[in-house]
Every structure is written in C-alpha cells, then in structure tokens.
Amino acid sequence: MFARKVRVEYRQGELLQPCPLKWLDSFSMRNFTNATVFDDTLPVADGIMEIGTHVPLDQLRDAMEDWFHRKSYLPKDGTLVLTQN
C-alpha cells in the first residue's frame, strides 16, 4: 500500500529543511476524513513520508503546502519540495 518513499522539505529563502514530523502528521490525520486521495499517506520521520501508488505527487505537494500555510507552519514565502526516493 505505501510503496513509495517521499522526502518532504520546505524552502524558506535559500534554506531547504525537512518538514517536522508534527507537520506531516497533522496533514495526514486531517486528510483521513476529508480527502480520500491522500488516505494512503504515512508520516515516518522528519521529512519522510511513505505514500501509496495512487497518490499524485503534485496534488499532494499543493494540498500540503496549503494546509501548512493555513496552520501557520510555513511563512507566506515558504514553499514545499517533494522528492520521490
């Protein structure tokens, strides 16, 4: 089910840092009830998620970025970078 490993980092200015597990967990728990396309996401550690084969990376990045902005985890100029390992 969680066949892909994804690195989730945020960029603020020149710095690229792993997203804290707390952020990833917040997104995943919220989406278990609101967005079924993201049900197959499992936060593993800071900056690391395992996801299912049917989870579209571009939509995942956009949804996570939106959620992190709304939760004030990311500043307005902050962006996410997702990389499949």
N, C-alpha and C positions, 0 to 999 in steps of 0.2 A: 504494500500500500504506500509506504513512504520510500519510494525507490530513488529519489533524487536528494542530494545534499546541496544546500544553497548557503552561500555566505551573504550575510546581510550587514552592510556597513552604511554609515551616514557620513556625508561630506558637509563640512562647515568651513567655508573658506578653502584653504589648501589642505586641511587635515581630513584624513579618511580613517574612521574608527569603527570598531564593531558595535552594533546595536546591543545594548544591555539585554540580558535575558528577560528582565522585567517588562521591557517594551514589547518584545516578541510574544511573551506570554499574554500580555494584555490584549494584543491584537488577535491572537489565536482563540482565546476564551470568548471574546466578543463575537467572533465570527462563527462559533459553533452554533449559534442560534440565529444569526442574521444573514449570512451569506454562504450558502451551501457549497459554492465553488471553492471556498477556502477551508472547508472542513478537514481536508487532508493536509493539514499543516501541523507540524510538531516542533516546538522550540526545543533545542537540545542544550545549548550553551550560549554565552555571549557571542553574537554574530553568526550563529549556526542554526539553521532550520532543516528539517527533513520534510519533503513535500511529496505528494502523490504525482503520478504521471499526467493527470488531467488538470493540474493547477497551472494556468498560464502565467509565466513569469512577469510579463509586462503589466498585466492586471493586478497581480499580487503586489508588485512594487508600487503602483499607483494607489491601491487601496491602503497599503501600509503607510505610505507617505501621508496620505490624507488623514488617517487615524492618528498618527504620531503628531501631526500639526494640531489637530483638534484637542489632543491631550496635552499639548504644550511640551511634548518631549523634544520635538525638533523646532528650532527657531525658524522664522519665516524664510530665511535664505538657505536653510538646510535642505539637502536632498538625500535620497537613498540610492545605493548602488547594490544590486543583487547580482551575484555571480554563481553560476551552477558549477559545482566541483565534479 
